[in-house]
Amino acid sequence: MKMICSILLLLSLTSCVSGAFVVNVTQTSYQAEENHNITLEWMFTTRTNSSSKSLFIYCRLLADLKTSVLFHLYEGVEDPESQDEQFTGRVRWDKDVLRDGRIRFHMSRLRISDSGWYRCNVQTGDVKGSRICHLKVTAAADEPKPPTPTMSSQPESRGRIVLYVVLGLRALLVLCAGLYFAFCRYFTKSSGNRGNIYRAVQPIRSSEEQPITTNQAANSDAEIR
């Protein structure tokens, strides 16, 4: 990576000395986490006698086995239809700095697939040039989970305890009522049986007393005689 950066800087310095058209990058390597934002920037030599219609800019992402169009400016007019779907709605460019020879892209909500080499080709009039920079998007660090509140569980446990107590009392009342009615029914039935026994025994007692009365009368007659 250091060797590539040195070569790019050497080429840019050589071009500046010779006075030729220069395309350069403000930073050769970028690194950011996914879902974060980043700004990529290129610089190129401007000419006072050139019109905006003679400016062509074509920026692409060169990744493994895939090339995606990041930005396309044709005759000074942006062509959004040529932009790859991967960057749709996530790339914004500054029009105001273009007249100063700057190409600036603001990329939002970075993805791992955004990693790779970004190359911008710039042409104005009959001169052209290009430069590349590298972007590495790393996976986002796991965010610590918020501690679970303990106070919220206390009212819930208390409510369950109260519910269990109420249900237990209701069950106890039902059981007591059942026992009471069963006892009353048993007592009523027992009282009826005792009355029947009493009625059956009473004639027997009267019949037993009758012979005793007859014998007493006979004995009394004998004594009189």
CORZI-V722854 format. One record per run of one state. SS is the DSSP state (helix for helix, strand for strand, loop for the rest). FROM is the first residue (numbers start at 1). TO is the last residue. Records with the same first field share a line. If there is no record, write none. Layout:
# CORZI-V722854
SS=FROM-TO + FROM-TO
This chain:
# CORZI-V722854
loop=1-1 + 19-22 + 26-28 + 34-37 + 45-51 + 64-65 + 75-76 + 79-79 + 83-84 + 88-90 + 94-97 + 101-101 + 108-111 + 115-115 + 125-126 + 139-150 + 225-225
helix=2-18 + 52-54 + 80-82 + 85-87 + 98-100 + 112-114 + 151-224
strand=23-25 + 29-33 + 38-44 + 55-63 + 66-74 + 77-78 + 91-93 + 102-107 + 116-124 + 127-138
